[in-house]
Amino acid sequence: MVYFWFILGTAVGSFLNVCISRLPKGESIIFPSSHCPKCKHKLAWFDLIPILSYFLLRGRCRYCQASISFRYPLVEFLTGVGFVGAFWLHQGPGWGSLINQGLTMVFISVLIILFFVDLEHQLIPEGVCVLGMFAGLIYHYLEGREAMLSAVWGLLLGYFLLLSIGFLGELWFKKEALGEGDLYVASLLGAFLGWSGVLLSLFLAYLLAAGWVIWLLLLKKVKLGQYVPFAPALALGGVITLFWGDKIVGWYLGLFF
């Protein structure tokens, strides 16, 4: 089963690459069929084998020899690993486990899209965030009333907490500190991870973002005050919380009790 979910994940990852490439341009993710962005040549099925085709083609288009971004096999691999993780997280018999696995796979797919779109285009597709919110609300609805309330509170908490942080940052820096899209990402994290999960994921996101910015400053890749995409850190914080949140909280509480 692990191999099945990994292969399925890489295939879905191939579609996520289409979303990452086309959504920022406002293009359809269905039509036209997959083609080289340079020469526009339609790709054959053997050009679209997840991960494998990239290395067989040595990272170049078969038809015009244009370089292919390493992001393509990376997204496919990460999606495959994410699907295996979702399977591992909700192992068990019955339809309930299968539904939870599927919704978790949707959540992971949404985070992967948001990570790379914001990283490459400094843009957050709000429709993708809404999809993630719905997946989270359905996930918790199936778990019962208490879980559903946690999801709703998490959605609201994620939005308004980041809104408050952005407002304070704007007062301090005298310019916009957070984009509106970041608020939607925080909301979808809350919808899927609940109110306690969104608090941890936001905390981790700021730690990760701070470390990344310091590293970029040391390398002189950015300057103080320059905008750095925040959705990648939010996505990483969400994934860490999804798989290891309980252990992190348990470890932290163990320091005091």
Secondary structure, 3 states (H helix, E strand, C coil): CHHHHHHHHHHHHHHHHHHHHHHHHCCCCCCCCCECCCCCCECCHHHCCCCHHHHHCCCECCCCCCECCCHHHHHHHHHHHHHHHHHHHCCCCCHHHHHHHHHHHHHHHHHHHHHHHHHHHCCCCHHHHHHHHHHHHHHHHCCCHHHHHHHHHHHHHHHHHHHHHHHHHHHHHCCCCCCHHHHHHHHHHHHHHHHHHHHHHHHHHHHHHHHHHHHHHHCCCCCCCCCCCCHHHHHHHHHHHHHHHHHHHHHHHHCCC
